[in-house]
């Protein structure tokens, strides 16, 4: 029987050594990148002077264009919105009686109700 160098133990040991060297090499590469990414703040402050505090003008927002939260929302089986209703719930249910008979109540959050349309 001939003795051979390529036994399972030796191959595993060589692979382990190669993995360890790869880890060390990648750690060294990351350390070099971290050194490059460091910023020296004194470089950026040269030549710049603070001229005083700038005052930001007040901005008025017109929120009347925002859409109010719907009172009742009809969704399909995929969760997509089919219809949104705004106004008093009792009036909406009387006016759109057929739509609500075709749907099932799912959930309510505060003043907002969700119905699943069949």
Buried (B, 14 or more C-beta within 10 A) or exposed (E): EEEEEEEEEEEEEEEEEEEEEEEEEEEEEEEEEEEEEEEEEEEEEEEEEEEEEEEEEEEEEEEEEEEEEBBBBBBEEEEEEEBBBEEEEEEBBEEBEEBBEEBEEEEEEEEBBBBBBE
